[in-house]
Amino acid sequence: MQKEILSEIKELRTALTQVLGISNFPPDQQFLKEALNKAAKEFQKLNIERGQWVQ
């Protein structure tokens, strides 16, 4: 059961890094404040360009 949960957490982490656009960062830097701020700025940029939030 624990192995299944850990596997699912890894899958979620992978999906989250892809959604945030930080999958190209080294694993130890993917969830640093700077990386998350960069992803947030990219989403804001897309929001301004499209006039709507990215679906």
Biopython code that builds the backbone (N, CA, C, O; Angstrom):
import numpy as np
from Bio.PDB.StructureBuilder import StructureBuilder

atoms = [
    (1, "MET", "N", (0.819, -1.195, 0.000)),
    (1, "MET", "CA", (0.000, 0.000, 0.000)),
    (1, "MET", "C", (0.862, 1.259, 0.000)),
    (1, "MET", "O", (0.577, 2.202, -0.738)),
    (2, "GLN", "N", (1.913, 1.284, 0.819)),
    (2, "GLN", "CA", (2.787, 2.448, 0.887)),
    (2, "GLN", "C", (3.489, 2.680, -0.450)),
    (2, "GLN", "O", (3.648, 3.823, -0.879)),
    (3, "LYS", "N", (3.906, 1.608, -1.103)),
    (3, "LYS", "CA", (4.593, 1.741, -2.387)),
    (3, "LYS", "C", (3.664, 2.341, -3.431)),
    (3, "LYS", "O", (4.091, 3.138, -4.266)),
    (4, "GLU", "N", (2.393, 1.957, -3.383)),
    (4, "GLU", "CA", (1.411, 2.508, -4.317)),
    (4, "GLU", "C", (1.236, 4.007, -4.090)),
    (4, "GLU", "O", (1.174, 4.785, -5.042)),
    (5, "ILE", "N", (1.158, 4.398, -2.842)),
    (5, "ILE", "CA", (0.992, 5.812, -2.503)),
    (5, "ILE", "C", (2.208, 6.610, -2.950)),
    (5, "ILE", "O", (2.066, 7.684, -3.534)),
    (6, "LEU", "N", (3.401, 6.093, -2.681)),
    (6, "LEU", "CA", (4.621, 6.781, -3.110)),
    (6, "LEU", "C", (4.694, 6.895, -4.629)),
    (6, "LEU", "O", (5.130, 7.915, -5.163)),
    (7, "SER", "N", (4.270, 5.858, -5.308)),
    (7, "SER", "CA", (4.255, 5.883, -6.764)),
    (7, "SER", "C", (3.296, 6.951, -7.284)),
    (7, "SER", "O", (3.615, 7.670, -8.231)),
    (8, "GLU", "N", (2.128, 7.051, -6.667)),
    (8, "GLU", "CA", (1.147, 8.053, -7.074)),
    (8, "GLU", "C", (1.650, 9.459, -6.783)),
    (8, "GLU", "O", (1.417, 10.373, -7.574)),
    (9, "ILE", "N", (2.328, 9.645, -5.671)),
    (9, "ILE", "CA", (2.900, 10.947, -5.341)),
    (9, "ILE", "C", (3.944, 11.338, -6.378)),
    (9, "ILE", "O", (3.993, 12.494, -6.798)),
    (10, "LYS", "N", (4.775, 10.398, -6.793)),
    (10, "LYS", "CA", (5.776, 10.684, -7.821)),
    (10, "LYS", "C", (5.115, 11.074, -9.139)),
    (10, "LYS", "O", (5.584, 11.976, -9.833)),
    (11, "GLU", "N", (4.017, 10.386, -9.481)),
    (11, "GLU", "CA", (3.287, 10.721, -10.701)),
    (11, "GLU", "C", (2.696, 12.124, -10.616)),
    (11, "GLU", "O", (2.747, 12.884, -11.583)),
    (12, "LEU", "N", (2.143, 12.461, -9.472)),
    (12, "LEU", "CA", (1.587, 13.800, -9.277)),
    (12, "LEU", "C", (2.671, 14.869, -9.363)),
    (12, "LEU", "O", (2.465, 15.930, -9.952)),
    (13, "ARG", "N", (3.804, 14.584, -8.782)),
    (13, "ARG", "CA", (4.926, 15.533, -8.828)),
    (13, "ARG", "C", (5.365, 15.754, -10.271)),
    (13, "ARG", "O", (5.610, 16.887, -10.685)),
    (14, "THR", "N", (5.464, 14.670, -11.029)),
    (14, "THR", "CA", (5.851, 14.777, -12.429)),
    (14, "THR", "C", (4.835, 15.592, -13.212)),
    (14, "THR", "O", (5.209, 16.448, -14.013)),
    (15, "ALA", "N", (3.567, 15.335, -12.988)),
    (15, "ALA", "CA", (2.519, 16.080, -13.684)),
    (15, "ALA", "C", (2.559, 17.560, -13.305)),
    (15, "ALA", "O", (2.399, 18.432, -14.159)),
    (16, "LEU", "N", (2.771, 17.829, -12.038)),
    (16, "LEU", "CA", (2.819, 19.212, -11.579)),
    (16, "LEU", "C", (4.005, 19.965, -12.183)),
    (16, "LEU", "O", (3.871, 21.128, -12.564)),
    (17, "THR", "N", (5.152, 19.316, -12.271)),
    (17, "THR", "CA", (6.310, 19.992, -12.862)),
    (17, "THR", "C", (6.070, 20.298, -14.336)),
    (17, "THR", "O", (6.543, 21.315, -14.844)),
    (18, "GLN", "N", (5.343, 19.432, -15.018)),
    (18, "GLN", "CA", (5.038, 19.679, -16.427)),
    (18, "GLN", "C", (4.039, 20.821, -16.576)),
    (18, "GLN", "O", (4.194, 21.673, -17.451)),
    (19, "VAL", "N", (3.025, 20.842, -15.736)),
    (19, "VAL", "CA", (2.019, 21.910, -15.794)),
    (19, "VAL", "C", (2.659, 23.257, -15.477)),
    (19, "VAL", "O", (2.347, 24.260, -16.118)),
    (20, "LEU", "N", (3.540, 23.281, -14.505)),
    (20, "LEU", "CA", (4.186, 24.524, -14.103)),
    (20, "LEU", "C", (5.319, 24.938, -15.038)),
    (20, "LEU", "O", (5.812, 26.064, -14.965)),
    (21, "GLY", "N", (5.725, 24.028, -15.912)),
    (21, "GLY", "CA", (6.807, 24.347, -16.834)),
    (21, "GLY", "C", (8.176, 24.332, -16.185)),
    (21, "GLY", "O", (9.097, 25.008, -16.644)),
    (22, "ILE", "N", (8.309, 23.568, -15.128)),
    (22, "ILE", "CA", (9.597, 23.509, -14.433)),
    (22, "ILE", "C", (10.227, 22.123, -14.539)),
    (22, "ILE", "O", (11.147, 21.793, -13.790)),
    (23, "SER", "N", (9.731, 21.324, -15.464)),
    (23, "SER", "CA", (10.250, 19.964, -15.597)),
    (23, "SER", "C", (11.682, 19.946, -16.124)),
    (23, "SER", "O", (12.387, 18.951, -15.955)),
    (24, "ASN", "N", (12.124, 21.039, -16.766)),
    (24, "ASN", "CA", (13.491, 21.090, -17.278)),
    (24, "ASN", "C", (14.498, 21.523, -16.216)),
    (24, "ASN", "O", (15.702, 21.514, -16.473)),
    (25, "PHE", "N", (14.028, 21.899, -15.031)),
    (25, "PHE", "CA", (14.922, 22.243, -13.934)),
    (25, "PHE", "C", (15.440, 20.950, -13.311)),
    (25, "PHE", "O", (14.768, 19.920, -13.369)),
    (26, "PRO", "N", (16.629, 20.998, -12.717)),
    (26, "PRO", "CA", (17.111, 19.820, -11.984)),
    (26, "PRO", "C", (16.131, 19.484, -10.855)),
    (26, "PRO", "O", (15.543, 20.388, -10.262)),
    (27, "PRO", "N", (15.951, 18.200, -10.554)),
    (27, "PRO", "CA", (14.956, 17.803, -9.540)),
    (27, "PRO", "C", (15.086, 18.523, -8.202)),
    (27, "PRO", "O", (14.078, 18.800, -7.552)),
    (28, "ASP", "N", (16.305, 18.826, -7.784)),
    (28, "ASP", "CA", (16.472, 19.483, -6.495)),
    (28, "ASP", "C", (16.137, 20.969, -6.538)),
    (28, "ASP", "O", (16.102, 21.626, -5.498)),
    (29, "GLN", "N", (15.890, 21.506, -7.741)),
    (29, "GLN", "CA", (15.571, 22.927, -7.871)),
    (29, "GLN", "C", (14.157, 23.176, -8.388)),
    (29, "GLN", "O", (13.748, 24.327, -8.540)),
    (30, "GLN", "N", (13.410, 22.112, -8.658)),
    (30, "GLN", "CA", (12.104, 22.268, -9.277)),
    (30, "GLN", "C", (11.101, 23.019, -8.407)),
    (30, "GLN", "O", (10.288, 23.778, -8.935)),
    (31, "PHE", "N", (11.134, 22.832, -7.121)),
    (31, "PHE", "CA", (10.139, 23.463, -6.277)),
    (31, "PHE", "C", (10.732, 24.564, -5.397)),
    (31, "PHE", "O", (10.192, 24.891, -4.340)),
    (32, "LEU", "N", (11.844, 25.124, -5.850)),
    (32, "LEU", "CA", (12.396, 26.280, -5.152)),
    (32, "LEU", "C", (11.499, 27.481, -5.423)),
    (32, "LEU", "O", (10.795, 27.527, -6.432)),
    (33, "LYS", "N", (11.528, 28.432, -4.535)),
    (33, "LYS", "CA", (10.685, 29.619, -4.660)),
    (33, "LYS", "C", (10.918, 30.322, -6.000)),
    (33, "LYS", "O", (9.967, 30.795, -6.624)),
    (34, "GLU", "N", (12.157, 30.392, -6.438)),
    (34, "GLU", "CA", (12.481, 31.070, -7.692)),
    (34, "GLU", "C", (11.838, 30.369, -8.891)),
    (34, "GLU", "O", (11.314, 31.026, -9.791)),
    (35, "ALA", "N", (11.878, 29.051, -8.901)),
    (35, "ALA", "CA", (11.285, 28.291, -10.002)),
    (35, "ALA", "C", (9.774, 28.467, -10.028)),
    (35, "ALA", "O", (9.190, 28.625, -11.100)),
    (36, "LEU", "N", (9.141, 28.442, -8.875)),
    (36, "LEU", "CA", (7.694, 28.623, -8.819)),
    (36, "LEU", "C", (7.301, 30.048, -9.201)),
    (36, "LEU", "O", (6.268, 30.256, -9.838)),
    (37, "ASN", "N", (8.116, 31.029, -8.817)),
    (37, "ASN", "CA", (7.846, 32.409, -9.223)),
    (37, "ASN", "C", (7.961, 32.562, -10.732)),
    (37, "ASN", "O", (7.165, 33.272, -11.347)),
    (38, "LYS", "N", (8.942, 31.904, -11.331)),
    (38, "LYS", "CA", (9.101, 31.957, -12.777)),
    (38, "LYS", "C", (7.869, 31.370, -13.465)),
    (38, "LYS", "O", (7.368, 31.937, -14.436)),
    (39, "ALA", "N", (7.391, 30.251, -12.970)),
    (39, "ALA", "CA", (6.201, 29.622, -13.543)),
    (39, "ALA", "C", (4.979, 30.531, -13.390)),
    (39, "ALA", "O", (4.169, 30.640, -14.310)),
    (40, "ALA", "N", (4.846, 31.173, -12.250)),
    (40, "ALA", "CA", (3.716, 32.082, -12.016)),
    (40, "ALA", "C", (3.764, 33.257, -12.989)),
    (40, "ALA", "O", (2.729, 33.678, -13.506)),
    (41, "LYS", "N", (4.960, 33.788, -13.239)),
    (41, "LYS", "CA", (5.103, 34.898, -14.183)),
    (41, "LYS", "C", (4.732, 34.465, -15.596)),
    (41, "LYS", "O", (4.132, 35.235, -16.346)),
    (42, "GLU", "N", (5.086, 33.243, -15.959)),
    (42, "GLU", "CA", (4.720, 32.736, -17.286)),
    (42, "GLU", "C", (3.204, 32.613, -17.424)),
    (42, "GLU", "O", (2.644, 32.965, -18.463)),
    (43, "PHE", "N", (2.543, 32.117, -16.387)),
    (43, "PHE", "CA", (1.084, 32.016, -16.417)),
    (43, "PHE", "C", (0.450, 33.407, -16.505)),
    (43, "PHE", "O", (-0.530, 33.598, -17.225)),
    (44, "GLN", "N", (1.009, 34.379, -15.773)),
    (44, "GLN", "CA", (0.482, 35.738, -15.833)),
    (44, "GLN", "C", (0.667, 36.324, -17.228)),
    (44, "GLN", "O", (-0.216, 37.013, -17.739)),
    (45, "LYS", "N", (1.799, 36.055, -17.833)),
    (45, "LYS", "CA", (2.079, 36.535, -19.183)),
    (45, "LYS", "C", (1.063, 35.957, -20.171)),
    (45, "LYS", "O", (0.525, 36.680, -21.009)),
    (46, "LEU", "N", (0.803, 34.649, -20.069)),
    (46, "LEU", "CA", (-0.189, 34.024, -20.933)),
    (46, "LEU", "C", (-1.579, 34.603, -20.703)),
    (46, "LEU", "O", (-2.347, 34.787, -21.648)),
    (47, "ASN", "N", (-1.894, 34.887, -19.453)),
    (47, "ASN", "CA", (-3.192, 35.465, -19.120)),
    (47, "ASN", "C", (-3.358, 36.826, -19.792)),
    (47, "ASN", "O", (-4.421, 37.128, -20.335)),
    (48, "ILE", "N", (-2.333, 37.627, -19.756)),
    (48, "ILE", "CA", (-2.391, 38.958, -20.371)),
    (48, "ILE", "C", (-2.493, 38.843, -21.888)),
    (48, "ILE", "O", (-3.274, 39.560, -22.513)),
    (49, "GLU", "N", (-1.711, 37.950, -22.481)),
    (49, "GLU", "CA", (-1.719, 37.793, -23.925)),
    (49, "GLU", "C", (-3.053, 37.289, -24.438)),
    (49, "GLU", "O", (-3.510, 37.733, -25.491)),
    (50, "ARG", "N", (-3.679, 36.387, -23.732)),
    (50, "ARG", "CA", (-4.924, 35.776, -24.190)),
    (50, "ARG", "C", (-6.167, 36.508, -23.692)),
    (50, "ARG", "O", (-7.253, 36.345, -24.247)),
    (51, "GLY", "N", (-6.006, 37.300, -22.664)),
    (51, "GLY", "CA", (-7.163, 37.969, -22.099)),
    (51, "GLY", "C", (-8.041, 37.049, -21.267)),
    (51, "GLY", "O", (-9.159, 37.413, -20.901)),
    (52, "GLN", "N", (-7.547, 35.885, -20.977)),
    (52, "GLN", "CA", (-8.274, 34.934, -20.148)),
    (52, "GLN", "C", (-7.273, 34.009, -19.477)),
    (52, "GLN", "O", (-6.118, 33.927, -19.894)),
    (53, "TRP", "N", (-7.711, 33.324, -18.454)),
    (53, "TRP", "CA", (-6.826, 32.398, -17.754)),
    (53, "TRP", "C", (-6.650, 31.132, -18.607)),
    (53, "TRP", "O", (-7.582, 30.687, -19.278)),
    (54, "VAL", "N", (-5.470, 30.578, -18.568)),
    (54, "VAL", "CA", (-5.178, 29.363, -19.317)),
    (54, "VAL", "C", (-5.994, 28.220, -18.747)),
    (54, "VAL", "O", (-5.979, 27.980, -17.540)),
    (55, "GLN", "N", (-6.699, 27.520, -19.606)),
    (55, "GLN", "CA", (-7.540, 26.399, -19.183)),
    (55, "GLN", "C", (-6.684, 25.191, -18.849)),
    (55, "GLN", "O", (-7.212, 24.145, -18.472)),
]
sb = StructureBuilder()
sb.init_structure("model")
sb.init_model(0)
sb.init_chain("A")
sb.init_seg("    ")
for serial, (resi, resn, name, xyz) in enumerate(atoms, 1):
    if name == "N":
        sb.init_residue(resn, " ", resi, " ")
    sb.init_atom(name, np.array(xyz, "f"), 0.0, 1.0, " ", f" {name:<3s}", serial, name[0])
structure = sb.get_structure()
